[in-house]
Amino acid sequence: MLQICPKFSFSPLSYSFIGGYFLNTYISRYEQAVNIAAQQVLDDISSQDANVVTVAPTARPSKPYTLVRGNNVGYTAILLFARDPSRLKDVQDAEVGFGAAEMGNKGAVGLRMLYEGDSGSTELTFVATHLAAMEWNLPRRNANWAAIMRGMAFENPEVVVKSYKTSVTPSPASTPPAEEPERVRLLDEEHDEQHSRFQQQLHNISVFKPTSHLFVAGDLNYRISTTSPPPSAAFPSLDPESENYYPDFFRLDQLTRERNAGRTLHGLSEHEVRFPPTYKYDVLPPRPGAQEPELDVPWRFAVHRYPGWTDRILFLDVPSWLKGTGKDYKLKVRAYDCLPVLRMSDHRPVFLRVDVPLIAPSEMAPPSGLDPDTSKDPRARLPVEMDPEAWERRAAARRKEVMAGWSMFLWSTKQGAYILATVLVIGAGAYWMYRLT
C-alpha cells in the first residue's frame, strides 16, 4: 500500500534543511504510528479467527513493519516500510529541489529498489513530491514536474557523460581520410551506437527507468480553477442530493486536463477518482461533549480557496509491449481513496492499495525492435533530456539548505537561543578576562 502522509510539515523547516539527527524524533513517530495501526488490524484479524485451531502457532513480530529507508527534501519526505525487509535489494534514492535557489522548500524525493518475491522479482520506483501552490501557478506546477524529469537522477549523470566522452574521443590515428568512405561509414555507425548506449544509460538512472514500475504521489497542487473563488461561488457538496454534488466538479480538474494534453505527469495513469476534494479544509472546534480520540472531526471548506483534488497518486501502467503476450500482467487497484479529515491538517490524506505484478527487469525493458519515436511510453523515450549536472546542482543547493537551516535554527528556536546566549556569555567572559590581563 502506498499512502500520502497528511499535509502538514514533516518537521520544522530548519530541522528539515539540516537533516540527520534532527529528524530522528519525527521519523520514529511515523514508524510508531504505522506499526500501531498495523497491529490493530492484525489484532482484529486474530480476534475473528479466535475459534480456528492452529497446530503450530508462530510468534508475531514485535513490529509488523520495518522502516527500510527514509529521505527528505525540505518538508517533503518519503519513508519506505516493509513487512519483510530482506526482500528489498539495491535500494537507491534521488532528490531534486525546485524552491528558491533550487532548495527543497518545494521538491521531490524518490526511492528505487529491487523486490524479490517467491515467484519472481521486479523493480519499484516511488516518488514523493510537493509542487507549486496557488491557483494561478499552473505553469509553474508543470515546470516543477519537468524539473523532476530532468533532475531526479538515481546515479550521478556526470559519470555517464564522462564515460561517453572518453569512449567517443577519436585519436588522430583512428580518424580515416576522406578518400576512405567505408571506414568513415563504419565509424559513423559506431558513433551512433555509442550515442544510443549513452542515452540508454541516462534513461536507466532517470525517474523513467525502462525496467521499473513507477508510482508518483504527493501534494501535486492542481486545482479546479486558476483564480480564487468570488463570494457567491458554488462549492462542491458531499450531499448526493445537492445540485453541487462534488463529482460534477471533477471535470474542471487541472491535473486530468494537463496530463491528457501531455504537459505534465507524462505517461502516467490514475485510477478513477471517486473521493471528495482533499483541500482546503477549515477544521472547526470540537463538538460539545466530544470524546477522544475524535473520529469525526467537524470541518467546512475554506471560503478563500476552491476545493480541489490536490493530493493524488499516479502510476505507470504495464507497458504496451507486454499486453497481449498471453501473460496476465496488470496492476490491480484494490483501493484509491482519501482518509477522514484530521485536526492537524487542511488536506485529507490519500492512499492507494494496489497489487503489482512481478515482472522481471529483463522482461519489462522495451523490445529491441520498438521505435522510440512512435511510442508515447516514457520508458521507451524520455519526454525531456536529463540534466548532466543534476547532482552538482543538488549538492550546491544542499549546501545552501544547511546554511539556511542552521541560521533558522539559531534565530527561531529555543535551543538556538540557548546556544546564542551561551556563545554571548562565553564571548563576554573572554573579553572581560582579556581586559583584566
GUDO-381100 format. One record per atom (N, C-alpha, C): x, y, z; residue in three letters. Coordinates in steps of 0.001 Angstrom, whole numbers, plus 500000, padded with zeros to 6 digits. Example, Ala and Ser with C-alpha at 12.3 -4.5 7.8 and 13.67 -1.06 7.14 Angstrom:
<atoms>
513190494310507800ALA
512300495500507800ALA
513200496700507800ALA
512850497750507080SER
513670498940507140SER
512900500030507870SER
</atoms>
This chain:
<atoms>
500842498816500000MET
500000500000500000MET
500880501238500000MET
500594502157499105LEU
501277503444499064LEU
500337504484499625LEU
500815505311500556GLN
499936506280501199GLN
500651507611501347GLN
499935508682500998ILE
500453510024501224ILE
500224510389502677ILE
501234510941503313CYS
501060511414504676CYS
500188512662504667CYS
499500512962505765PRO
498689514167505828PRO
499520515401505520PRO
498849516418504973LYS
499560517617504548LYS
499846518514505746LYS
500908518192506441PHE
501451519084507442PHE
502959518958507381PHE
503643519885508022SER
505091519909507916SER
505677518622508476SER
506555517995507703PHE
507237516785508166PHE
508007517082509442PHE
508613518257509496SER
509310518756510674SER
509496520245510442SER
509909521016511456PRO
510217522422511200PRO
511229522560510062PRO
511082523625509271LEU
511926523760508082LEU
513401523787508438LEU
513758524399509558SER
515170524427509944SER
515690523009510161SER
514918522161510842TYR
515320520772511050TYR
515384520017509723TYR
514400520266508854SER
514362519574507563SER
515572519925506715SER
515983521177506751PHE
517143521595505965PHE
518444521036506541PHE
518560520978507859ILE
519785520437508464ILE
519832518925508284ILE
518703518252508561GLY
518605516808508364GLY
519308516016509448GLY
519554514735509153GLY
520289513868510065GLY
519613513694511409GLY
520379513904512468TYR
519917513690513842TYR
518632514450514144TYR
518484515642513577PHE
517339516492513894PHE
516011515876513450PHE
516045514921512534LEU
514815514317512024LEU
514475512993512696LEU
515387512454513494ASN
515177511116514058ASN
513894511021514874ASN
513618512040515688THR
512416512006516525THR
511158511957515676THR
511122512749514611TYR
509929512802513763TYR
509741511485513005TYR
510839510939512484ILE
510745509675511743ILE
510286508546512657ILE
510796508516513884SER
510408507443514809SER
508927507515515148SER
508360508726515183ARG
506925508858515463ARG
506098508303514302ARG
506534508542513083TYR
505838507958511931TYR
505897506434511995TYR
507065505918512328GLU
507217504466512411GLU
506295503891513485GLU
506205504566514616GLN
505313504103515672GLN
503861504119515214GLN
503460505189514523ALA
502072505301514074ALA
501720504188513096ALA
502625503910512151VAL
502375502845511177VAL
502212501504511874VAL
503075501216512816ASN
503034499911513477ASN
501868499782514456ASN
501473500879515091ILE
500288500828515955ILE
499048500504515128ILE
498905501187513977ALA
497752500932513113ALA
497783499510512565ALA
498962499060512127ALA
499073497706511580ALA
498777496657512643ALA
499238496898513867GLN
498996495932514942GLN
497511495831515271GLN
496812496974515207GLN
495371496946515456GLN
494655496093514416GLN
495070496218513154VAL
494469495405512092VAL
494746493929512336VAL
495987493602512681LEU
496335492201512941LEU
495572491648514142LEU
495377492491515158ASP
494614492045516328ASP
493159491773515957ASP
492593492633515090ASP
491214492415514645ASP
491094491101513881ASP
492088490830513021ILE
492068489574512263ILE
492188488383513204ILE
493047488515514210SER
493235487418515167SER
491958487143515952SER
491248488223516324SER
490007488033517080SER
488939487364516238SER
488936487643514928GLN
487974486997514039GLN
488281485517513866GLN
489573485179513967ASP
489987483786513787ASP
490209483078515122ASP
489607483606516171ALA
489882483065517509ALA
489437481621517655ALA
488423481218516893ASN
487907479853517014ASN
488652478858516135ASN
489638479347515360VAL
490395478457514486VAL
491549477844515274VAL
491673476537515225VAL
492733475838515955VAL
493962475750515068VAL
495103476219515565THR
496355476140514822THR
497252475111515478THR
497832474251514665VAL
498692473186515183VAL
500056473730515577VAL
500590474656514750ALA
501931475192515018ALA
501866476711515010ALA
501502477328516125PRO
501406478786516162PRO
502774479424515968PRO
502758480550515280THR
504004481268515022THR
504036482536515848THR
505225482924516241ALA
505381484137517040ALA
505185485365516164ALA
504439486320516674ARG
504196487558515937ARG
505390488490516111ARG
505820489143515054PRO
506946490062515187PRO
506596491232516092PRO
507619491779516755SER
507384492894517663SER
506867494111516916SER
507281494290515683LYS
506789495371514842LYS
506364494781513499LYS
505108494970513093PRO
504685494423511796PRO
505490494978510631PRO
505849496268510706TYR
506571496904509606TYR
507919497428510088TYR
508894497332509210THR
510238497839509494THR
510539499001508559THR
511074500069509110LEU
511497501198508284LEU
512795500825507578LEU
512739500734506264VAL
513895500312505475VAL
514758501500505089VAL
514143502572504637ARG
514907503742504191ARG
514000504970504252ARG
514580506090504571GLY
513855507352504557GLY
514739508453504016GLY
514133509417503370ASN
514881510558502854ASN
513920511731502751ASN
514463512924502724ASN
513603514101502611ASN
514296515189501812ASN
513481516041501223VAL
513923517298500624VAL
513057518378501256VAL
513612519117502209GLY
512810520100502914GLY
511649519433503617GLY
510449519989503422TYR
509253519456504061TYR
508811518115503480TYR
509256517783502284THR
508778516584501588THR
509642515388501955THR
508999514339502441ALA
509740513148502872ALA
509117511902502274ALA
509934510864502169ILE
509457509552501745ILE
510028508522502706ILE
509163507650503211LEU
509558506605504153LEU
509120505267503588LEU
510038504329503516LEU
509774503007502958LEU
509679501989504091LEU
508493501406504257PHE
508265500371505259PHE
508033499039504555PHE
508453497952505190ALA
508284496625504595ALA
507979495610505678ALA
507129494632505342ARG
506869493523506260ARG
508091492620506355ARG
508770492443505211ASP
509963491593505170ASP
511082492363504461ASP
511893493107505204PRO
512936493926504580PRO
513942493133503763PRO
514095491844504047SER
515091491047503325SER
514738490883501851SER
513493491161501487ARG
513081491033500085ARG
513471492248499247ARG
513904493313499886LEU
514257494539499173LEU
515765494623499005LEU
516214494767497766LYS
517639494814497451LYS
517957496108496689LYS
519219496502496783ASP
519753497602495968ASP
518889498859496073ASP
518589499285497296VAL
517768500481497487VAL
518594501722497151VAL
518071502562496262GLN
518715503813495862GLN
517778504971496161GLN
518342506161496338ASP
517491507333496492ASP
517946508446495564ASP
517049509401495348ALA
517325510546494480ALA
516480511707494971ALA
516921512907494669GLU
516187514082495124GLU
516424515249494189GLU
515488516182494203VAL
515609517399493411VAL
514816518491494122VAL
515372519692494140GLY
514680520830494732GLY
514314521836493660GLY
513125522410493788PHE
512756523467492840PHE
512098524632493572PHE
512579524861494809GLY
512162526044495537GLY
513108527198495231GLY
513196528158496143ALA
514101529284495963ALA
515535528788495856ALA
516263529255494828ALA
517653528851494596ALA
517797527335494508ALA
516763526664493968GLU
516731525207493799GLU
516815524459495124GLU
516474525147496231MET
516450524478497528MET
515149523695497678MET
515059522933498762GLY
513996521956498898GLY
512779522396499672GLY
512523523714499814ASN
511248524078500415ASN
510088523606499543ASN
510347523414498255LYS
509500522641497355LYS
510430521684496614LYS
510004520436496448GLY
510902519494495788GLY
510302518115495677GLY
511152517163495360ALA
510730515769495198ALA
511850514862495672ALA
511464513714496200VAL
512429512729496680VAL
511934511356496253VAL
512866510493495841GLY
512479509193495310GLY
513291508052495886GLY
512712506861495843LEU
513384505627496241LEU
513180504589495148LEU
514222503830494887ARG
514159502755493878ARG
514779501501494480ARG
514185500349494173MET
514674499104494764MET
514281497922493895MET
514910496800494171LEU
514537495528493559LEU
513805494708494610LEU
512582494287494279TYR
511801493448495185TYR
511890492004494722TYR
512286491125495628GLU
512412489703495315GLU
511314488935496034GLU
510351488431495253GLY
509258487649495812GLY
509487486164495628GLY
508525485365496080ASP
508649483911495960ASP
508577483452494508ASP
507807484184493690SER
507598483761492306SER
508318484628491288SER
509183485527491746GLY
509907486373490809GLY
510359487657491465GLY
510909488551490665SER
511402489832491170SER
510947490946490241SER
510959492169490765THR
510600493320489946THR
511203494569490563THR
511418495591489736GLU
511942496869490213GLU
510790497813490520GLU
510963498606491577LEU
509948499560492007LEU
510592500924492211LEU
509931501966491730THR
510376503339491944THR
509217504127492533THR
509473504809493655PHE
508468505643494308PHE
508988507078494369PHE
508127508034494043VAL
508483509449494094VAL
507436510188494912VAL
507886510950495906ALA
507014511835496677ALA
507386513267496330ALA
506382514099496088THR
506686515458495652THR
505660516448496175THR
506058517701496208HIS
505190518816496593HIS
505406519912495556HIS
504412520103494691LEU
504535521061493598LEU
504044522440494033LEU
504236523424493151ALA
503937524820493468ALA
502472525014493838ALA
502237525870494824ALA
500888526141495298ALA
500254527300494518ALA
499053527674494929MET
498242528775494399MET
497552528412493079MET
496325528890492937GLU
495514528561491762GLU
496181528983490465GLU
496729530176490446TRP
497255530751489206TRP
498621530191488817TRP
499186529312489624ASN
500545528819489385ASN
500587527547488544ASN
499608527337487686LEU
499562526121486869LEU
500825525927486030LEU
501310526951485295PRO
502541526735484513PRO
503733526337485381PRO
503788526880486593ARG
504918526542487457ARG
504823525099487944ARG
503608524614488186ARG
503467523211488571ARG
503974522294487458ARG
503609522627486221ASN
504106521839485092ASN
505625521920485005ASN
506177523116485279ALA
507634523278485251ALA
508298522477486371ALA
507649522393487531ASN
508180521565488623ASN
508281520108488202ASN
507255519606487514TRP
507300518223487044TRP
508427518041486030TRP
508606519019485146ALA
509713518942484191ALA
511051518905484920ALA
511161519645486035ALA
512396519625486823ALA
512642518247487421ALA
511581517546487792ILE
511731516179488301ILE
512261515267487204ILE
511698515381485998MET
512144514526484896MET
513596514805484526MET
514010516072484586ARG
515385516429484212ARG
516385516145485322ARG
515980516402486566GLY
516963516444487640GLY
516956515303488626GLY
515916514457488628MET
515908513344489577MET
516703512194488996MET
517933512042489461ALA
518852511020488947ALA
519259510099490086ALA
519104508795489891PHE
519419507819490927PHE
520900507430490920PHE
521641507908489950GLU
523098507828489944GLU
523610509128489343GLU
524901509393489525ASN
525467510654489057ASN
525548510669487532ASN
524776511523486847PRO
524835511552485382PRO
526172512038484848PRO
526925512778485654GLU
528229513262485203GLU
529175512100484933GLU
529048511021485704VAL
529872509834485477VAL
529556509232484117VAL
528275509185483766VAL
527863508655482464VAL
528391509536481343VAL
528310510851481524VAL
528777511781480490VAL
530279511651480281VAL
531043511585481368LYS
532497511463481242LYS
532879510157480562LYS
532188509090480897SER
532463507801480262SER
532185507867478768SER
531110508548478400TYR
530762508672476981TYR
531800509513476236TYR
532215510622476841LYS
533202511483476184LYS
534518510744475976LYS
534890509926476952THR
536129509155476827THR
536039508142475697THR
534872507525475543SER
534722506460474544SER
534626506988473125SER
534176508252472956VAL
533965508763471593VAL
535068509702471137VAL
536015510036472014THR
537093510931471606THR
538049510200470668THR
538088510587469396PRO
538936509859468442PRO
540395510285468545PRO
541273509345468328SER
542697509671468249SER
543015510063466807SER
544063510860466592PRO
544412511245465214PRO
544639510045464310PRO
545184508962464866ALA
545474507800464028ALA
544208507072463607ALA
543133507213464425SER
541910506473464117SER
540990507230463180SER
541289508494462905THR
540437509281462015THR
540788508971460569THR
539859508377459814PRO
540182507983458436PRO
540185509186457503PRO
540995509138456461PRO
540957510212455466PRO
539652510168454686PRO
539324511279454035ALA
538060511382453307ALA
537973510400452159ALA
539125509942451636GLU
539086509023450500GLU
538789507590450919GLU
538540507356452199GLU
538165506017452658GLU
536725506054453187GLU
535749506136452295PRO
534351506299452718PRO
533824505130453543PRO
534332503923453281GLU
533828502772454021GLU
534186502881455498GLU
535429503298455780ARG
535839503468457176ARG
535060504605457832ARG
534802505662457071VAL
534009506775457599VAL
532610506301457983VAL
532011505480457101ARG
530665504974457375ARG
530656504091458624ARG
531660503219458746LEU
531730502332459902LEU
531915503116461198LEU
532749504166461137LEU
532951504984462329LEU
531681505747462698LEU
530936506211461686ASP
529663506886461966ASP
528674505935462639ASP
528632504705462151GLU
527736503719462757GLU
528156503417464194GLU
529474503330464408GLU
529969503080465763GLU
529613504241466684GLU
529748505466466161HIS
529406506643466960HIS
527916506648467306HIS
527059506311466345ASP
525618506255466604ASP
525294505213467668ASP
525987504080467604GLU
525748503027468584GLU
526190503468469973GLU
527343504162470055GLN
527818504657471340GLN
526860505704471905GLN
526351506576471022HIS
525414507603471476HIS
524116506966471969HIS
523666505913471305SER
522464505205471734SER
522668504583473114SER
523846503986473341ARG
524141503414474653ARG
524199504503475721ARG
524750505659475352PHE
524831506790476271PHE
523431507253476691PHE
522527507404475721GLN
521164507808476032GLN
520463506761476902GLN
520744505495476638GLN
520130504432477426GLN
520627504451478868GLN
521912504757479066GLN
522456504839480422GLN
521814505986481195GLN
521611507131480534LEU
520926508246481187LEU
519478507875481507LEU
518848507170480578HIS
517465506725480775HIS
517366505817482005HIS
518362504966482188ASN
518338503996483284ASN
518476504633484663ASN
519043505835484744ILE
519184506492486041ILE
518107507544486258ILE
517213507701485280SER
516149508693485376SER
514969508144486160SER
513971508987486379VAL
512760508548487060VAL
511992507540486219VAL
512201507565484898PHE
511501506669483973PHE
512370505482483562PHE
513055504873484503LYS
513867503707484160LYS
513006502663483447LYS
513414502206482256PRO
512553501325481453PRO
512170500020482128PRO
512984499537483056THR
512732498219483652THR
512004498290484988THR
511495499470485358SER
510932499648486692SER
509477500089486646SER
508700499605487624HIS
507395500203487903HIS
507634501591488509HIS
506662502493488362LEU
506808503846488886LEU
505495504304489519LEU
505620504871490734PHE
504485505491491421PHE
504894506905491827PHE
504031507882491554VAL
504283509282491910VAL
503136509749492798VAL
503477510262493977ALA
502455510648494953ALA
502832511962495602ALA
501822512702496046GLY
502112513897496801GLY
501049514959496674GLY
501364516097497252ASP
500519517282497107ASP
500891517925495774ASP
500220517485494717LEU
500545517979493378LEU
499971519365493135LEU
499025519790493962ASN
498517521160493995ASN
497725521585492760ASN
497341520658491901TYR
496488521027490770TYR
495075521291491279TYR
494467522364490785ARG
493188522840491298ARG
492074522664490261ARG
490921523292490518ILE
489821523273489553ILE
489587524656488956ILE
490449525616489305SER
490323526973488786SER
491677527648488862SER
491882528652488017THR
493119529433488058THR
492950530715488860THR
491767530933489435THR
491509532123490246THR
490861531710491558THR
490931532595492540SER
490258532351493811SER
488751532517493639SER
487959531885494475PRO
486501531953494307PRO
485934533308494713PRO
484965533833493958PRO
484255535036494388PRO
483315534710495540PRO
482766535728496197PRO
481906535467497363PRO
480703534579497065PRO
480180534624495854SER
478971533861495536SER
479264532535494843SER
480505532070494871ALA
480884530864494131ALA
480188529624494686ALA
479850528714493769ALA
479295527420494166ALA
480430526485494553ALA
480291525837495696PHE
481309524917496191PHE
480797523481496100PHE
481721522524495934PRO
481307521121495934PRO
480631520741497246PRO
479654519886497124SER
478932519391498290SER
479082517881498382SER
479089517370499603LEU
479155515922499804LEU
477769515293499875LEU
476750516105499676ASP
475372515621499684ASP
474991515117498294ASP
474701513822498131PRO
474353513301496800PRO
473116513946496202PRO
472250514538497031GLU
471030515166496530GLU
471260516609496098GLU
472434517149496372SER
472711518545496038SER
472999518708494555SER
472610519869493996GLU
472944520158492604GLU
474435520424492433GLU
475137520625493539ASN
476585520847493515ASN
477346519630494053ASN
476783518455493845TYR
477446517234494304TYR
478846517164493701TYR
479848516841494526TYR
481250517038494169TYR
481720516331492896TYR
481200515155492489PRO
481721514557491246PRO
481559515444490017PRO
480557516343490033ASP
480350517219488877ASP
481484518220488709ASP
482246518475489763PHE
483330519453489699PHE
484629518843489182PHE
484708517524489165PHE
485972516892488773PHE
486309517137487309PHE
485327517442486480ARG
485611517736485069ARG
486473518986484918ARG
486564519813485978LEU
487391521020485956LEU
488812520757486447LEU
489110519536486791ASP
490402519194487391ASP
491560519510486449ASP
492480520352486923GLN
493625520760486100GLN
494553519600485788GLN
494781518723486749LEU
495734517635486536LEU
495275516725485405LEU
494007516361485398THR
493492515497484337THR
493637516166482977THR
493300517448482911ARG
493394518168481635ARG
494842518295481168ARG
495733518687482061GLU
497128518883481682GLU
497803517557481346GLU
497446516509482049ARG
498032515190481773ARG
497572514675480412ARG
496296514821480111ASN
495790514368478809ASN
496370515176477657ASN
496751516430477939ALA
497351517274476908ALA
498850517047476774ALA
499428516192477621GLY
500850515897477539GLY
501745516971478107GLY
501220517766479056ARG
502021518842479630ARG
502534518523481037ARG
502100517426481615THR
502573517048482945THR
502328515563483176THR
503030514989484169LEU
502894513587484556LEU
502837512681483329LEU
503817512853482444HIS
503829512185481148HIS
503759510668481282HIS
502818510072480565GLY
502705508623480503GLY
502059507968481702GLY
501788508737482761LEU
501258508148483989LEU
499739507981483920LEU
499250507007484649SER
497819506719484725SER
497336506958486151SER
496025507094486274GLU
495415507258487592GLU
494126506451487631GLU
493917505790488748HIS
492655505076488935HIS
491522506087489065HIS
490314505647488815GLU
489157506539488880GLU
489070507218490249GLU
488912508546490223VAL
488813509326491456VAL
487346509388491869VAL
487032508774492985ARG
485665508775493497ARG
485548509496494836ARG
486666509917495390PHE
486645510573496690PHE
486434512078496527PHE
485991512757497582PRO
485738514202497507PRO
487037514996497455PRO
486947516305497201PRO
488156517140497197PRO
488951516970498488PRO
490264517010498362THR
491133516783499526THR
491680518076500121THR
491265519225499576TYR
491810520524500014TYR
490794521589499620TYR
490605522637500340LYS
491237523087501562LYS
490185523082502657LYS
490521522496503812TYR
489578522318504900TYR
489883523279506049TYR
488825523899506567ASP
488907524611507838ASP
488403523665508922ASP
489268523316509838VAL
488885522422510930VAL
488217523246512024VAL
487019522834512429LEU
486218523570513403LEU
486509523092514822LEU
486133523883515825PRO
486353523458517219PRO
485611522158517514PRO
486094521401518483PRO
485420520136518832PRO
483970520371519244PRO
483129519420518934ARG
481731519497519341ARG
481629519343520860ARG
480658519998521470PRO
480491519852522931PRO
480281518389523313PRO
481038517941524287GLY
480911516569524753GLY
481631515551523902GLY
482408516006522903ALA
483132515070522036ALA
484178514315522836ALA
484321513027522549GLN
485264512185523263GLN
486534511991522443GLN
487603511687523130GLU
488873511367522476GLU
489014509857522346GLU
489582509349521249PRO
490020510125520096PRO
488846510602519250PRO
489013511754518644GLU
487959512385517854GLU
487955511768516457GLU
487023510854516220LEU
486996510122514956LEU
486298510897513848LEU
485419511812514216ASP
484677512594513224ASP
484939514067513483ASP
485975514604512844VAL
486386515987513072VAL
485440516922512320VAL
484829517899512994PRO
483970518853512286PRO
484800519759511380PRO
484249520082510216TRP
485010520848509233TRP
484065521590508296TRP
484663522479507504ARG
483993523112506374ARG
485063523454505351ARG
484679523642504104PHE
485640524066503097PHE
486018525525503342PHE
487300525844503226ALA
487763527224503359ALA
487139528073502254ALA
486677529272502597VAL
485926530084501636VAL
486829530807500645VAL
488135530910500928HIS
489021531676500054HIS
489757530802499041HIS
489464529496499004ARG
490071528586498033ARG
488983527676497470ARG
489021527467496148TYR
488139526453495588TYR
488590525081496088TYR
487683524255496584PRO
488083522883496931PRO
488618522164495698PRO
489655521378495885GLY
490254520684494749GLY
490885519369495156GLY
491175518575494135TRP
491801517269494345TRP
493312517440494218TRP
493923518068495221THR
495346518396495140THR
496239517195495430THR
495746516248496211ASP
496569515125496680ASP
496234513882495860ASP
497230513384495140ARG
496967512324494165ARG
498101511302494154ARG
497786510127493610ILE
498776509075493394ILE
498588508542491983ILE
499649508593491186LEU
499607508111489810LEU
500669507040489621LEU
500571506317488512PHE
501491505209488286PHE
501652504959486797PHE
502761504316486457LEU
502964503826485094LEU
502295502467484971LEU
501399502349484019ASP
500731501072483798ASP
501709500081483172ASP
501301498827483106VAL
502117497811482442VAL
502363498254481001VAL
503609498199480510PRO
503896498702479159PRO
503116497968478079PRO
502856498692476998SER
502030498149475913SER
502650496910475287SER
503992496824475271TRP
504630495678474618TRP
504494494387475425TRP
503970494476476665LEU
503723493262477444LEU
502254492844477412LEU
501414493725476887LYS
499999493385476792LYS
499766492546475537LYS
498918491569475651GLY
498653490686474523GLY
499692489612474333GLY
500563489422475347THR
501590488379475241THR
501115487045475814THR
499880487021476295GLY
499365485792476889GLY
499575485708478381GLY
500349486647478947LYS
500582486671480390LYS
499678487729481014LYS
499098487383482135ASP
498121488262482784ASP
498831489315483630ASP
499544490217482947TYR
500257491282483639TYR
499353492509483736TYR
499009492909484939LYS
498253494142485127LYS
498359494583486585LYS
498300495900486767LEU
498251496446488114LEU
496792496432488568LEU
496519495743489646LYS
495154495616490146LYS
494968496553491330LYS
494224497635491106VAL
493973498606492170VAL
492854498086493060VAL
493151497927494327ARG
492163497435495291ARG
491450498579496006ARG
492135499717496145ALA
491510500866496801ALA
492275502131496433ALA
491526503191496160TYR
492100504521495931TYR
491120505499496553TYR
491486506046497699ASP
490515506810498471ASP
491246507794499369ASP
490467508648500021CYS
491041509572500999CYS
490581509175502392CYS
491353509571503381LEU
491041509301504776LEU
490204510447505341LEU
489640510287506524PRO
488851511370507122PRO
489697512614507383PRO
489008513720507617VAL
489679514977507950VAL
490423514812509272VAL
491644515330509308LEU
492461515282510518LEU
492602516688511089LEU
492637516773512385ARG
492695518091513016ARG
494019518801512758ARG
495036518074512398MET
496365518656512232MET
496632519159510814MET
495648519108509905SER
495943519411508509SER
494746520036507816SER
495028520825506769ASP
493951521353505923ASP
493773520508504662ASP
494473519383504580HIS
494324518403503499HIS
493780517099504073HIS
493199516287503195ARG
492861514911503562ARG
493873513985502909ARG
494492513091503689PRO
495482512177503112PRO
494821511189502161PRO
495568510781501159VAL
495084509868500123VAL
495936508606500148VAL
495321507457499887PHE
496078506212499850PHE
495707505411498613PHE
496661504622498167LEU
496465503690497056LEU
496896502311497518LEU
496028501330497327ARG
496376499945497628ARG
496306499177496315ARG
497425498605495898VAL
497498498033494556VAL
498342496769494565VAL
497918495781493777ASP
498713494575493538ASP
499592494813492315ASP
500898494657492490VAL
501861494922491419VAL
502392493598490883VAL
502309493368489582PRO
502825492107489025PRO
504342492033489125PRO
504848490855489391LEU
506291490646489487LEU
506847490412488083LEU
507153491512487409ILE
507716491447486058ILE
509219491663486169ILE
509988490698485733ALA
511447490798485820ALA
511939491998485021ALA
512997492674485491PRO
513527493820484748PRO
513846493505483298PRO
514383492328483027SER
514718491971481647SER
513477491865480773SER
512350491502481375GLU
511106491368480623GLU
510396492709480463GLU
510593493607481429MET
509953494916481388MET
510576495824480333MET
511844495625480014ALA
512566496505479096ALA
511907496527477723ALA
511917497685477044PRO
511342497769475701PRO
512049496816474743PRO
511321496176473839PRO
511958495268472878PRO
512869496022471932PRO
513861495332471413SER
514859495971470550SER
514241496540469281SER
513155495959468800GLY
512549496428467559GLY
511590497583467732GLY
511395498062468981LEU
510443499144469220LEU
511033500476468789LEU
510268501251468029ASP
510711502566467587ASP
510346503586468662ASP
511336504170469359PRO
511024505130470419PRO
510236506332469920PRO
510432506701468649ASP
509752507876468123ASP
508248507663467977ASP
507804506414467908THR
506384506131467721THR
505698505732469022THR
506436505633470109SER
505860505233471392SER
505762506440472317SER
504609506581472962LYS
504415507653473926LYS
504807507223475337LYS
505203505982475476ASP
505602505480476786ASP
506960506068477157ASP
507063506782478301PRO
508347507382478684PRO
509425506362479004PRO
509053505086479120ARG
510067504052479291ARG
510763503742477975ARG
510160504149476870ALA
510778503959475562ALA
511574505186475141ALA
511063506366475504ARG
511762507604475151ARG
511454508660476200ARG
512502509289476736LEU
512317510307477758LEU
511608511525477177LEU
510623512082477890PRO
509946513291477404PRO
510866514500477337PRO
511870514564478231VAL
512861515644478234VAL
514234515022478454VAL
515273515762478120GLU
516630515265478329GLU
517037515417479791GLU
517813514453480267MET
518345514522481619MET
519371515649481733MET
519418516271482901ASP
520413517299483180ASP
521706516619483631ASP
522788516708482851PRO
524029516029483250PRO
524649516604484516PRO
524246517816484909GLU
524791518443486109GLU
523817518361487284GLU
522880517407487228ALA
521831517322488249ALA
522404517151489652ALA
523365516247489803TRP
523922516004491137TRP
524723517206491627TRP
525438517841490724GLU
526222519011491115GLU
525299520146491561GLU
524200520348490826ARG
523236521383491207ARG
522609521067492570ARG
522265519797492772ARG
521640519430494033ARG
522612519585495195ARG
523892519256494987ALA
524893519412496043ALA
525050520882496421ALA
525043521766495417ALA
525151523199495692ALA
523933523694496465ALA
522747523233496063ALA
521530523624496775ALA
521525523069498195ALA
522063521871498364ARG
522097521254499698ARG
522969522066500655ARG
524081522597500150ARG
524933523441500997ARG
524172524691501437ARG
523387525262500544LYS
522577526431500903LYS
521525526060501941LYS
520940524860501781GLU
519929524416502740GLU
520513524283504140GLU
521706523712504240VAL
522330523525505552VAL
522607524877506204VAL
523135525824505428MET
523397527157505984MET
522103527840506407MET
521078527756505546ALA
519789528366505889ALA
519171527675507097ALA
519310526348507160GLY
518743525604508278GLY
519359525990509609GLY
520684526081509648TRP
521342526463510893TRP
521011527905511272TRP
520907528787510286SER
520534530177510583SER
519148530239511212SER
518180529516510603MET
516824529497511161MET
516802528843512533MET
517594527788512696PHE
517627527086513982PHE
518125528001515093PHE
519193528750514822LEU
519785529603515848LEU
518883530774516211LEU
518150531304515230TRP
517402532531515463TRP
515909532323515684TRP
515408531094515540SER
513956530912515652SER
513545529779516584SER
514507529138517262THR
514150528049518172THR
514696528325519565THR
514093527686520562LYS
514538527848521939LYS
515961527318522110LYS
516236526158521472GLN
517586525602521563GLN
518610526557520948GLN
518236527171519826GLY
519137528127519194GLY
519391529334520068GLY
518332529787520774ALA
518502530919521686ALA
519469530571522810ALA
519386529335523318TYR
520324528907524363TYR
521758528914523834TYR
521935528439522608ILE
523279528410522024ILE
523817529822521858ILE
522983530729521324LEU
523428532112521131LEU
523737532772522470LEU
522892532512523473ALA
523139533096524791ALA
524438532563525388ALA
524678531266525214THR
525915530666525727THR
527136531268525049THR
527064531396523725VAL
528180531994522988VAL
528407533433523438VAL
527307534173523656LEU
527423535563524087LEU
528069535656525464LEU
527652534777526381VAL
528226534794527732VAL
529706534429527693VAL
530048533391526919ILE
531454532988526817ILE
532278534102526189ILE
531724534727525147GLY
532452535818524499GLY
532656536998525428GLY
531597537352526184ALA
531720538466527126ALA
532723538135528227ALA
532695536883528717GLY
533640536479529756GLY
535069536505529251GLY
535272536034528022ALA
536619536040527457ALA
537118537464527276ALA
536223538356526830TYR
536621539757526651TYR
536968540392527994TYR
536158540075529043TRP
536420540636530372TRP
537758540134530908TRP
538060538840530737MET
539337538291531178MET
540486538932530415MET
540273539169529121TYR
541317539797528310TYR
541616541202528818TYR
540554541966529185ARG
540763543323529672ARG
541483543322531013ARG
541225542311531860LEU
541878542242533165LEU
543370541972533037LEU
543736541206531999THR
545145540872531846THR
545862541943531045THR
</atoms>
